[in-house]
Amino acid sequence: MNIKKICVLGGAGFVGTHMVNKLEMAGYAVRVLTSKRDHAKNVSVLPKVEVVEANIFDSSELSRHFSGMDAVVNLVGILNEGKAGRVDKPMARRGDFHEVHVELPRKVVHACAATGVKRLLHMSALNADPNAPSAYLRSKGLGEAIVRESGMQHSENENWYLNGPKFVHGYGLAVTVFRPSVIFGREDSFTNMFARLLKIAPVLPLASPGAKFQPVFVEDVAQAFVASLNNQATFGQRYDLCGPKVYTLRELVDLVARITGRNSKIINLSPQLSYLMAMVMEWIPGPKLMTRDNYLSMQVDSVCDCEFPRIFDVKPRALEAIAPDYLSQSHHYHGFRSAAGR
């Protein structure tokens, strides 16, 4: 398989920007699909990158933009729903998780098959499972099942997720699925969120302080994707991606506080108070800092039971080695000066 042209969904996001940069540097021609061209301004200046405005939830648009491509990378995902739903309801009432994490992967594999694209890389999530405790992880698990089954050869099996009343027959795509723990980096919404909270809150109640994570650096995730593209040994495989160290949520927040020089009093909440806090925050207008579904996701430790896959030749970098560069007070100070044109 000789891959030269790649279409990326989610290429304007946090992970996508890093991914597209690495793909372009590796010599690939990249087409980025985005709802608004302005969202992709960080990658649109790259010489081998084409930014296209498209409705990625429209199957006909996917087929049109996949035409002529050698591979597709799907990075699209959401952490919270604007419109919640249930999978036992009609399609229009199944919610944002179902539309983004289940129906979009289904449309992507159909469009790949329709246009002759043979290679598909898919971003899932650690602990994704159709039977997981949270709607987020369940939807990620269903989407992952669809993608993996699209890589199998055609077979009659009514119980396949991809087929029949649930989900499609396998198309024989060369599929690789990645399941990272929480991803950190300069523009992340995880460590930066706690840095902002610590800056404004003298007292910080912390829900689920004992939840465990194994944060992985965004550049390491992007490198794994790029390294897998033409490596046939990765076809049909699923890889869990984690950094070198496991932290509790409390340890992560303490680390961010040390890096940023904040002295907020952090209060560990019990499971009952954690759930209550998530319920209250879920109803506060504006961006969601936490929801009940986030709480349920954190009941499963986001840690790997194996090392970072050696096949990608990546030595994963620790949070302590990277975060001070973008979380330190001096970085924010210079960032504010730059934004002010000084």
C-alpha positions in Angstrom: 0.0 0.0 0.0 1.5 3.3 -1.2 -0.2 6.1 0.7 0.4 9.7 -0.5 -2.9 11.6 -0.1 -4.7 11.7 3.2 -8.1 13.2 4.3 -8.3 14.2 7.9 -11.5 14.7 9.9 -10.9 16.8 13.0 -7.7 18.2 11.6 -8.4 21.7 13.0 -8.7 20.5 16.6 -6.1 20.1 19.3 -4.8 16.7 18.3 -5.6 17.3 14.6 -3.3 20.4 14.3 -0.3 18.4 15.6 -1.3 15.4 13.4 -1.6 17.5 10.2 1.8 19.2 10.9 3.5 15.8 11.2 1.8 14.4 8.2 2.8 17.4 6.1 6.4 17.3 7.4 6.5 13.6 6.4 5.7 14.5 2.8 2.0 13.6 2.7 -0.6 15.7 0.8 -3.3 16.4 3.4 -6.9 17.4 2.9 -8.5 18.8 6.1 -12.3 18.8 6.3 -13.7 21.5 8.6 -17.0 23.2 9.2 -15.3 26.7 9.0 -12.1 27.5 7.2 -11.1 29.9 10.0 -11.0 27.0 12.4 -8.0 25.5 10.5 -5.9 28.7 10.1 -3.0 27.1 11.9 -2.6 24.4 9.3 -4.0 26.2 6.2 -0.6 27.9 5.7 1.2 24.7 5.2 2.2 24.1 1.6 0.9 20.5 1.2 -2.3 21.1 3.2 -5.7 21.7 1.5 -8.5 23.0 3.8 -12.0 22.3 2.7 -15.2 23.5 4.3 -17.6 20.6 4.5 -20.4 19.1 6.5 -18.8 15.9 7.6 -22.1 14.5 8.8 -23.4 14.5 5.2 -22.5 11.2 3.6 -22.5 12.6 0.0 -20.0 15.3 1.1 -17.8 12.7 2.7 -17.8 10.6 -0.5 -17.0 13.6 -2.6 -14.0 14.7 -0.5 -12.7 11.1 0.0 -12.5 10.6 -3.7 -8.9 10.4 -4.9 -7.6 9.9 -1.3 -5.4 7.0 -0.3 -6.3 7.1 3.4 -8.7 8.7 5.9 -8.0 9.7 9.5 -10.9 10.3 11.8 -10.1 12.3 14.9 -13.6 13.7 15.6 -14.9 13.4 19.1 -16.6 15.4 21.9 -16.4 15.1 25.7 -19.8 16.5 26.4 -23.2 16.5 24.7 -25.1 19.7 23.8 -28.1 17.5 23.1 -28.3 14.3 25.2 -30.2 11.2 24.1 -30.7 7.5 24.4 -29.7 4.7 21.9 -33.1 3.1 22.2 -34.8 6.2 20.8 -35.4 7.1 17.2 -32.2 8.4 15.4 -33.1 12.1 15.8 -33.3 11.6 19.6 -30.1 9.6 20.2 -28.0 12.6 21.2 -24.7 14.2 20.2 -22.5 11.3 21.4 -24.4 8.9 19.1 -24.2 11.2 16.1 -20.5 12.0 16.5 -19.1 8.8 17.9 -21.4 6.2 16.3 -23.1 7.5 13.2 -20.1 9.5 11.9 -17.7 6.4 11.9 -20.5 4.4 10.2 -20.7 7.1 7.5 -16.9 7.3 7.2 -16.5 3.5 6.5 -19.4 3.6 4.0 -17.7 6.5 2.2 -14.4 4.8 2.2 -15.9 1.7 0.6 -17.8 3.8 -1.9 -14.7 5.8 -3.0 -12.1 3.0 -2.9 -10.2 4.3 0.1 -8.4 1.3 1.6 -6.7 2.7 4.7 -8.5 4.1 7.8 -7.1 5.4 11.1 -9.6 6.0 13.9 -9.3 7.8 17.2 -11.2 6.0 19.9 -10.6 6.3 23.7 -9.1 4.2 26.4 -11.9 2.1 28.1 -14.2 2.5 25.2 -16.7 -0.3 25.4 -20.4 -0.7 24.4 -21.0 -1.8 28.0 -19.0 0.9 29.7 -20.6 2.9 32.6 -20.8 6.3 30.8 -22.6 7.3 27.6 -19.3 8.8 26.3 -17.4 5.5 26.6 -20.3 3.5 25.3 -20.6 5.6 22.2 -16.9 5.5 21.7 -17.0 1.7 22.0 -19.8 1.4 19.5 -18.0 3.6 17.0 -14.8 1.6 17.5 -16.7 -1.7 16.9 -18.1 -0.3 13.6 -14.6 0.7 12.4 -13.0 -2.6 13.4 -15.7 -4.6 11.8 -15.3 -2.6 8.6 -11.8 -4.1 8.4 -13.1 -7.7 8.4 -13.9 -9.4 5.1 -17.5 -9.8 4.1 -19.4 -12.3 6.2 -23.0 -13.0 7.1 -23.4 -12.3 10.8 -26.5 -10.5 12.0 -25.0 -9.8 15.3 -22.2 -7.6 14.0 -22.3 -4.1 15.4 -21.6 -2.8 11.9 -24.4 -4.8 10.4 -28.2 -5.3 10.4 -30.3 -3.6 13.0 -27.3 -2.5 15.0 -24.8 -1.5 12.5 -22.5 -3.0 8.0 -20.8 -5.9 6.6 -17.0 -5.7 6.6 -15.4 -4.0 3.7 -11.9 -5.3 4.2 -10.5 -1.9 5.0 -7.0 -1.7 6.4 -8.0 -0.3 9.8 -6.0 0.8 12.8 -7.7 2.0 16.0 -6.0 4.1 18.7 -7.2 4.4 22.3 -5.4 7.1 24.2 -5.7 8.1 27.9 -6.1 11.8 28.5 -4.0 13.8 26.0 -2.0 16.7 27.2 -0.1 19.5 25.4 0.1 23.3 25.0 -3.5 23.8 23.9 -5.2 20.9 25.8 -8.5 21.3 27.7 -7.3 19.2 30.7 -4.2 20.7 32.4 -5.1 24.2 31.1 -8.6 23.9 32.6 -7.1 23.2 36.1 -4.6 26.0 35.6 -7.4 28.4 35.0 -9.5 27.2 37.9 -6.5 27.4 40.3 -5.9 30.9 39.2 -9.4 32.2 40.1 -10.4 29.8 43.0 -8.8 30.2 46.4 -10.7 27.0 47.3 -11.1 24.2 44.8 -13.5 21.3 45.5 -12.2 18.3 43.6 -14.6 15.6 42.4 -13.3 12.0 42.1 -9.8 12.9 43.4 -8.8 9.2 43.4 -9.6 8.7 39.7 -6.5 7.5 37.8 -5.1 8.7 34.5 -1.9 8.0 32.5 -1.6 11.2 30.5 0.0 10.9 27.0 1.7 13.8 25.1 -0.1 15.0 22.0 3.1 14.8 19.9 3.5 11.1 20.8 0.0 10.3 19.8 0.4 12.1 16.5 3.7 10.3 15.8 2.0 6.9 16.4 -0.7 7.7 13.9 1.8 8.9 11.2 4.1 5.9 11.9 1.2 3.4 11.3 0.1 4.7 8.0 2.2 2.5 5.7 3.1 -0.1 8.3 1.2 -3.3 7.3 1.9 -4.8 10.7 -0.5 -2.3 12.2 -3.4 -3.2 9.9 -6.3 -4.6 11.8 -4.8 -3.7 15.2 -5.9 -1.7 18.2 -3.5 0.2 20.3 -3.8 1.7 23.8 -1.7 4.8 24.2 -0.5 6.1 27.5 2.4 8.1 29.0 5.1 6.7 31.3 3.4 7.6 34.6 0.1 7.0 36.4 -1.5 9.8 38.5 -4.5 10.2 40.6 -6.6 13.3 39.7 -5.5 14.9 42.9 -1.8 14.3 42.0 -2.4 15.9 38.6 -4.0 19.0 40.1 -1.3 19.3 42.8 1.3 19.1 39.9 -0.4 21.8 38.0 -0.6 24.0 41.1 3.2 23.6 41.7 4.0 24.4 38.1 1.8 27.5 38.1 2.8 28.6 41.6 -0.8 28.6 42.9 -1.7 28.0 46.6 -5.4 27.2 46.3 -6.8 25.0 49.0 -7.8 21.7 47.3 -10.6 19.8 49.0 -11.2 16.1 48.1 -14.8 15.3 47.7 -16.5 12.0 48.6 -18.2 9.9 45.8 -21.6 11.2 46.9 -20.5 14.9 46.9 -18.6 14.3 43.6 -21.7 13.1 41.9 -23.7 16.0 43.4 -21.1 18.5 42.2 -21.2 17.0 38.7 -25.0 17.3 38.7 -24.9 21.0 39.7 -22.1 21.9 37.3 -24.0 20.1 34.5 -26.8 22.7 34.7 -24.6 25.8 34.9 -24.9 27.7 31.6 -21.8 27.9 29.4 -18.9 25.4 28.7 -19.2 22.3 30.9 -16.4 21.8 33.4 -18.0 18.5 34.6 -21.1 16.4 34.0 -22.6 13.3 35.6 -21.4 11.4 32.5 -17.8 12.7 33.1 -18.1 11.4 36.7 -19.2 8.0 35.4 -16.3 7.9 32.9 -13.9 8.5 35.8 -15.1 5.4 37.7 -12.9 3.4 35.3 -9.2 4.0 35.6 -7.8 5.5 32.4 -4.5 3.6 32.5 -2.8 1.1 30.2 -1.8 -2.4 31.1 1.1 -2.4 28.7 3.9 -0.1 27.5 3.6 2.4 24.7 3.6 0.2 21.5 7.2 -0.3 20.5 6.2 -0.6 16.8 5.9 3.2 16.6 9.5 3.8 17.9 8.2 6.5 20.3 9.6 7.0 23.8 6.6 8.6 25.6 7.3 11.8 27.4 6.2 12.5 30.9 3.9 15.3 31.9 6.5 16.8 34.2 8.9 17.2 31.3 6.5 19.1 29.1 3.8 20.9 31.1 6.1 23.5 32.7 6.8 24.9 29.3 3.2 25.9 28.7 1.7 26.1 32.2 4.3 28.3 33.9 3.3 31.8 35.0 5.9 33.3 32.7 4.4 31.5 29.7 1.0 32.9 30.5 2.5 36.4 31.1 4.2 36.4 27.7 1.0 35.0 26.1 -1.0 37.8 27.5 1.5 40.4 26.3 1.5 38.8 22.8 -2.3 38.9 22.7 -2.1 42.6 23.6 0.4 43.2 20.8 3.2 44.1 23.2 
